[in-house]
């Protein structure tokens, strides 16, 4: 294993990753690597990461429960506030129970490895998040990948499948493309089979559906059609962690068999306290979600007028496809010089390099106008045709 050669190859391909240092809280206007910039790359869609009530709840949680949980959930790490948050999330999403995980990655790996085994089959959308793919591999089930949001391809594959049991897994909103999974069609394709549907709604929860219940609710579905629902707390909720919602039996199975739940320290109770405050705001402050969707509509209208193709779906994630890696990196750097933070996303994260632009409820129109004007000029200056 020649680590030096691998690192050199990564750098030569323009795929090298580097940290950025942020001073201050997450918000639209950031201090990044010592420079003031307007951020269009955060997943803090509703601006809750720096909300006064969420911060106050976090501080009060530390006063009551201390800084750390001290143990795994199944030892002494599961506090009353963890239980309260789980109950509130279950009630909000309409499922029997919910179970907290430390991260969305750990939730997905835990669910798939707990619910599927070597004799099962897992069908996954071609562009599912890496954590879902890794969870499928760890489960040792046979893994099949259908074409992106292509329900006819999924139908054909299921019709030719001889295995009796398995899972069909999809992102609700795809994290890089901003596409929405056609959940009603997917549920219809799977209906009548012995396959169970799981939705990773990391980028839909808090943003879509009634009061932000997510993409399943927005599709008019519930746990009858989508038995396993995963969402994160670190995006629209502005805090940290993840949860899985499902039936009593599914949650009990995860408690018994999900290794990424059983064998890790529980998140601090203070985080759960902050998440409870976020959930309360989510249900009461509809204005934030309305502002976000108005910003999305405005961005797409102006981008279209400028001749930018930002994809098909009106979600908070608006990608601009780049012709190659070098162009994507050049545009990112040029935009930083103009005071706008937009990330170039490169393979293997995405099949084709793109600029991933994310909208937030806290952006104002002058932010969007300024960024799009600068982007239009930059694309011409580096001779990028999109």
C-alpha positions as CSV (number, residue, x, y, z in Angstrom):
1,X,0.0,0.0,0.0
2,X,1.8,3.1,-1.3
3,X,-0.1,5.9,0.6
4,X,2.2,8.7,-0.8
5,X,1.4,7.6,-4.4
6,X,-2.3,7.5,-3.8
7,X,-2.3,11.0,-2.3
8,X,-0.2,12.3,-5.2
9,X,-2.6,10.7,-7.7
10,X,-5.6,12.3,-5.9
11,X,-3.9,15.7,-6.1
12,X,-3.0,15.3,-9.8
13,X,-6.6,14.5,-10.7
14,X,-7.8,17.7,-9.0
15,X,-9.7,15.6,-6.4
16,X,-7.8,16.5,-3.3
17,X,-9.9,17.5,-0.3
18,X,-8.9,20.2,2.2
19,X,-10.4,21.6,5.4
20,X,-11.8,25.1,5.6
21,X,-11.7,26.9,8.9
22,X,-14.9,28.8,9.9
23,X,-14.8,31.4,12.7
24,X,-18.2,32.0,14.4
25,X,-21.5,30.3,14.1
26,X,-23.1,28.7,11.0
27,X,-25.1,31.4,9.1
28,X,-25.4,32.9,5.6
29,X,-22.6,35.3,6.2
30,X,-19.5,33.4,7.2
31,X,-15.9,34.1,8.2
32,X,-14.0,31.3,6.2
33,X,-10.3,31.1,6.2
34,X,-10.1,34.6,7.5
35,X,-12.4,36.1,4.7
36,X,-16.0,37.3,4.9
37,X,-18.2,35.4,2.4
38,X,-21.8,34.8,1.6
39,X,-22.4,31.0,1.9
40,X,-24.4,29.0,-0.6
41,X,-23.1,25.6,0.5
42,X,-24.7,25.0,3.9
43,X,-27.4,22.4,4.7
44,X,-28.7,24.7,7.5
45,X,-31.8,25.2,5.3
46,X,-33.9,27.0,7.9
47,X,-31.2,28.9,9.7
48,X,-31.8,27.1,13.0
49,X,-28.1,26.3,13.7
50,X,-27.7,29.8,15.3
51,X,-31.2,30.3,16.4
52,X,-31.3,31.9,19.9
53,X,-33.9,29.4,21.3
54,X,-31.9,26.4,20.0
55,X,-28.7,27.8,21.5
56,X,-30.5,28.5,24.8
57,X,-31.9,24.9,24.9
58,X,-28.4,23.5,24.3
59,X,-26.9,25.5,27.1
60,X,-29.8,24.5,29.5
61,X,-29.2,20.9,28.4
62,X,-25.5,21.1,29.5
63,X,-26.6,22.6,32.8
64,X,-29.0,19.7,33.4
65,X,-27.1,16.8,31.9
66,X,-23.4,17.8,31.5
67,X,-21.3,17.8,28.4
68,X,-21.2,14.1,27.6
69,X,-23.4,11.0,27.8
70,X,-20.7,8.8,29.2
71,X,-21.9,5.5,27.7
72,X,-23.8,3.8,25.0
73,X,-27.6,4.1,24.9
74,X,-28.0,0.6,26.2
75,X,-25.8,1.1,29.2
76,X,-26.3,4.5,31.0
77,X,-26.1,6.9,28.1
78,X,-29.9,7.1,27.3
79,X,-31.3,10.0,29.2
80,X,-34.9,11.2,29.7
81,X,-34.4,13.9,27.1
82,X,-33.3,11.3,24.5
83,X,-36.5,9.4,25.2
84,X,-38.6,12.6,25.0
85,X,-37.0,13.6,21.6
86,X,-37.7,10.1,20.2
87,X,-41.3,10.3,21.3
88,X,-41.7,13.7,19.8
89,X,-40.1,12.7,16.5
90,X,-42.3,9.6,16.2
91,X,-45.4,11.7,16.8
92,X,-44.3,14.4,14.3
93,X,-43.6,11.9,11.5
94,X,-46.6,9.7,12.3
95,X,-44.7,6.5,13.0
96,X,-45.0,4.2,16.1
97,X,-41.5,4.8,17.4
98,X,-38.3,6.6,16.6
99,X,-34.7,5.7,17.5
100,X,-31.8,8.2,17.8
101,X,-28.5,7.6,16.1
102,X,-25.2,9.6,16.5
103,X,-25.1,10.4,12.8
104,X,-27.0,9.8,9.6
105,X,-24.2,7.6,8.3
106,X,-24.4,5.4,11.3
107,X,-28.2,5.2,11.0
108,X,-28.1,4.0,7.4
109,X,-25.3,1.5,8.0
110,X,-27.1,0.3,11.1
111,X,-30.5,-0.1,9.5
112,X,-29.3,-2.0,6.4
113,X,-27.0,-4.3,8.3
114,X,-29.6,-5.0,10.9
115,X,-32.6,-5.6,8.6
116,X,-30.9,-7.5,5.7
117,X,-28.5,-10.4,5.6
118,X,-26.7,-12.7,3.2
119,X,-30.0,-14.3,1.9
120,X,-31.7,-11.0,1.1
121,X,-31.5,-8.5,-1.7
122,X,-31.2,-4.7,-1.4
123,X,-32.3,-2.6,-4.4
124,X,-30.8,0.9,-4.3
125,X,-31.1,4.0,-6.6
126,X,-27.9,4.5,-8.6
127,X,-27.3,7.9,-6.9
128,X,-28.1,7.0,-3.3
129,X,-25.9,8.5,-0.6
130,X,-22.6,6.7,0.1
131,X,-23.8,5.7,3.6
132,X,-26.7,3.7,2.1
133,X,-24.3,1.9,-0.3
134,X,-21.9,1.2,2.5
135,X,-24.7,-0.1,4.7
136,X,-25.8,-2.4,1.9
137,X,-22.2,-3.8,1.5
138,X,-21.9,-4.3,5.3
139,X,-25.2,-6.2,5.4
140,X,-23.7,-8.9,3.1
141,X,-27.0,-8.9,1.2
142,X,-27.0,-9.1,-2.6
143,X,-27.1,-5.5,-3.8
144,X,-28.7,-4.3,-7.0
145,X,-28.6,-0.7,-8.3
146,X,-31.4,0.5,-10.5
147,X,-31.2,3.6,-12.8
148,X,-31.6,6.9,-11.1
149,X,-35.4,7.5,-10.3
150,X,-36.3,5.1,-13.1
151,X,-39.3,3.1,-11.8
152,X,-39.6,1.0,-14.9
153,X,-36.0,-0.2,-14.4
154,X,-36.8,-1.1,-10.8
155,X,-40.0,-2.8,-11.9
156,X,-38.2,-5.0,-14.4
157,X,-35.5,-5.9,-11.9
158,X,-38.0,-6.8,-9.2
159,X,-40.0,-8.9,-11.7
160,X,-36.9,-11.0,-12.5
161,X,-35.8,-11.3,-8.9
162,X,-36.1,-14.8,-7.4
163,X,-35.3,-13.9,-3.8
164,X,-38.3,-13.7,-1.5
165,X,-37.2,-10.9,0.8
166,X,-35.3,-7.6,0.7
167,X,-35.3,-3.9,0.8
168,X,-35.8,-1.1,-1.7
169,X,-33.9,2.0,-0.6
170,X,-33.8,5.5,-1.9
171,X,-32.9,9.0,-0.9
172,X,-36.0,11.2,-0.5
173,X,-34.1,14.2,-1.9
174,X,-30.8,13.4,-3.5
175,X,-28.0,15.2,-1.7
176,X,-26.0,16.4,-4.7
177,X,-28.5,16.4,-7.5
178,X,-31.5,17.9,-5.6
179,X,-33.8,15.4,-7.4
180,X,-36.8,14.1,-5.5
181,X,-37.5,10.4,-5.6
182,X,-40.9,9.5,-7.1
183,X,-42.1,7.9,-3.9
184,X,-45.8,7.3,-4.9
185,X,-44.6,5.4,-8.0
186,X,-42.0,3.6,-6.0
187,X,-44.5,2.5,-3.5
188,X,-46.8,1.3,-6.2
189,X,-44.0,-0.8,-7.9
190,X,-43.1,-2.4,-4.6
191,X,-46.7,-3.0,-3.4
192,X,-47.6,-6.6,-3.2
193,X,-44.0,-7.8,-3.0
194,X,-42.1,-8.9,0.2
195,X,-39.8,-6.0,-0.2
196,X,-39.7,-3.2,2.4
197,X,-39.1,0.4,1.4
198,X,-36.7,2.6,3.2
199,X,-36.3,6.4,2.6
200,X,-33.3,8.4,3.6
201,X,-34.9,11.9,4.0
202,X,-31.8,13.8,5.2
203,X,-32.5,16.7,2.8
204,X,-36.3,16.5,2.8
205,X,-37.1,16.5,6.6
206,X,-37.9,19.9,7.9
207,X,-38.2,21.3,4.3
208,X,-41.0,19.4,2.6
209,X,-44.5,18.3,3.6
210,X,-46.9,19.7,6.1
211,X,-45.0,21.6,8.8
212,X,-41.8,20.1,7.4
213,X,-42.7,16.4,8.0
214,X,-40.6,15.5,4.9
215,X,-40.8,13.9,1.5
216,X,-42.9,10.9,2.5
217,X,-45.6,13.3,3.9
218,X,-45.2,15.5,0.8
219,X,-45.9,12.5,-1.4
220,X,-49.1,11.7,0.5
221,X,-47.7,8.5,2.0
222,X,-47.1,7.1,5.5
223,X,-45.6,4.1,7.3
224,X,-47.9,1.7,5.5
225,X,-46.0,2.4,2.3
226,X,-42.7,3.5,3.7
227,X,-42.0,1.3,6.7
228,X,-38.5,2.6,7.4
229,X,-37.9,6.3,7.5
230,X,-34.5,7.9,8.3
231,X,-33.8,11.6,8.7
232,X,-31.0,13.7,10.1
233,X,-31.0,16.5,12.7
234,X,-28.0,18.3,11.4
235,X,-29.5,19.9,8.3
236,X,-32.9,21.7,8.4
237,X,-33.0,21.0,12.2
238,X,-29.7,22.8,12.7
239,X,-28.3,20.5,15.4
240,X,-26.7,17.1,15.2
241,X,-27.5,13.4,14.9
242,X,-30.2,11.3,13.1
243,X,-33.2,9.2,13.8
244,X,-35.0,6.2,12.3
245,X,-38.8,6.0,12.5
246,X,-40.8,2.8,12.0
247,X,-43.0,0.2,13.7
248,X,-42.5,-1.1,17.2
249,X,-41.0,-4.3,15.7
250,X,-38.5,-2.5,13.4
251,X,-37.2,-0.2,16.2
252,X,-36.8,-3.2,18.5
253,X,-34.9,-5.0,15.8
254,X,-32.5,-2.0,15.4
255,X,-32.0,-1.9,19.2
256,X,-31.0,-5.6,19.1
257,X,-29.1,-5.8,15.9
258,X,-27.8,-2.4,14.6
259,X,-24.2,-2.5,15.5
260,X,-23.7,1.2,14.9
261,X,-26.3,1.8,17.6
262,X,-25.4,-0.8,20.1
263,X,-21.6,-0.3,20.1
264,X,-21.2,3.5,20.3
265,X,-21.5,6.2,22.9
266,X,-24.8,8.0,22.9
267,X,-24.8,11.7,21.7
268,X,-24.8,14.2,24.5
269,X,-28.2,14.9,26.0
270,X,-27.7,18.6,25.5
271,X,-27.9,18.0,21.7
272,X,-31.2,16.2,22.1
273,X,-32.4,19.2,24.2
274,X,-31.4,21.5,21.4
275,X,-33.1,19.3,18.8
276,X,-36.3,19.4,20.8
277,X,-36.2,23.2,20.6
278,X,-35.6,23.0,16.8
279,X,-38.5,20.6,16.4
280,X,-40.8,23.0,18.2
281,X,-39.7,25.9,16.0
282,X,-40.2,23.7,12.9
283,X,-43.8,23.1,13.8
284,X,-44.6,26.7,14.8
285,X,-42.6,28.9,12.5
286,X,-44.0,28.2,9.0
287,X,-42.6,31.5,7.8
288,X,-39.1,30.1,7.6
289,X,-40.1,27.3,5.3
290,X,-42.1,29.7,3.2
291,X,-39.1,32.0,2.9
292,X,-36.9,29.1,1.8
293,X,-39.3,28.0,-0.9
294,X,-39.7,31.6,-2.1
295,X,-35.9,31.9,-2.3
296,X,-35.7,28.6,-4.3
297,X,-38.4,29.9,-6.8
298,X,-36.6,33.2,-7.1
299,X,-33.2,31.6,-7.7
300,X,-34.6,29.3,-10.4
301,X,-36.3,32.1,-12.2
302,X,-33.2,34.3,-12.3
303,X,-30.9,31.4,-13.1
304,X,-33.1,30.5,-16.0
305,X,-33.0,34.1,-17.3
306,X,-29.2,33.9,-17.2
307,X,-29.3,30.6,-19.1
308,X,-28.1,28.4,-16.3
309,X,-29.5,24.8,-16.1
310,X,-29.9,24.0,-12.4
311,X,-31.9,20.8,-12.7
312,X,-35.5,19.7,-12.7
313,X,-36.6,20.0,-9.1
314,X,-37.5,23.0,-6.9
315,X,-35.5,21.8,-3.8
316,X,-32.9,23.7,-1.7
317,X,-30.2,21.9,-3.6
318,X,-29.6,23.4,-7.1
319,X,-26.6,21.9,-9.0
320,X,-24.9,23.5,-11.9
321,X,-23.1,20.8,-14.0
322,X,-19.5,21.6,-15.0
323,X,-17.7,20.2,-18.0
324,X,-14.7,18.9,-16.1
325,X,-13.1,18.9,-12.7
326,X,-10.6,21.7,-13.5
327,X,-13.4,24.0,-14.6
328,X,-15.4,23.3,-11.4
329,X,-12.5,24.1,-9.2
330,X,-11.6,27.2,-11.2
331,X,-15.2,28.6,-10.9
332,X,-15.2,27.8,-7.1
333,X,-12.0,29.8,-6.6
334,X,-13.1,32.7,-8.7
335,X,-16.4,32.9,-6.9
336,X,-14.5,33.0,-3.6
337,X,-12.6,36.0,-4.9
338,X,-16.0,37.6,-5.5
339,X,-17.1,36.8,-1.9
340,X,-19.4,33.9,-2.5
341,X,-18.8,30.4,-1.1
342,X,-20.0,27.7,-3.5
343,X,-18.5,24.2,-3.4
344,X,-17.2,22.3,-6.5
345,X,-18.4,18.7,-6.0
346,X,-16.2,16.2,-7.8
347,X,-16.1,12.4,-8.5
348,X,-16.5,10.0,-6.8
349,X,-19.1,12.0,-4.8
350,X,-20.9,12.7,-8.1
351,X,-20.6,11.1,-11.5
352,X,-20.0,14.5,-13.2
353,X,-18.4,17.5,-11.5
354,X,-20.8,20.3,-10.5
355,X,-21.3,23.4,-8.4
356,X,-23.7,22.5,-5.6
357,X,-25.6,25.6,-4.7
358,X,-27.9,25.4,-1.6
359,X,-30.5,27.9,-0.6
360,X,-31.4,28.9,2.9
361,X,-34.4,30.7,4.4
362,X,-32.0,33.4,5.6
363,X,-30.7,34.4,2.2
364,X,-32.2,37.7,0.9
365,X,-32.8,38.6,-2.7
366,X,-29.7,40.7,-2.9
367,X,-27.6,37.7,-1.9
368,X,-29.1,35.6,-4.7
369,X,-28.8,38.4,-7.3
370,X,-25.2,39.2,-6.3
371,X,-24.2,35.5,-6.4
372,X,-25.9,34.8,-9.8
373,X,-24.5,38.0,-11.4
374,X,-21.0,37.0,-10.2
375,X,-21.4,33.4,-11.4
376,X,-22.5,34.5,-14.8
377,X,-19.4,36.7,-15.2
378,X,-17.1,34.0,-13.8
379,X,-18.4,31.3,-16.1
380,X,-17.6,33.5,-19.1
381,X,-14.2,34.6,-17.7
382,X,-13.0,31.0,-17.3
383,X,-14.8,30.0,-20.6
384,X,-17.2,27.5,-19.1
385,X,-20.3,26.7,-21.1
386,X,-23.1,25.1,-19.1
